[in-house]
């Protein structure tokens, strides 16, 4: 039982040391470099004030929700979907009627 306990606590008897080391690294508090953080914020603010904020972001890189959605596009999409569903429904009905006609012609 002591061997299992040693392995579970990160001992190197049964190869559990690597897992124990990973768990210890995950729960260990991270030491932040406040000076580096301050330099990064200062660099960001300098670039932003330098006029880079006026550059346009590509649509595929902008994950924010669109402010106002155009109703015309939604109406056009809805009408196209309804048209496709209607055509598929009519084609299905025609196929069923044709099959029923074949059955009656073959049975009579």
Beta strands, then each sheet from edge to edge (+ up, - down):
end
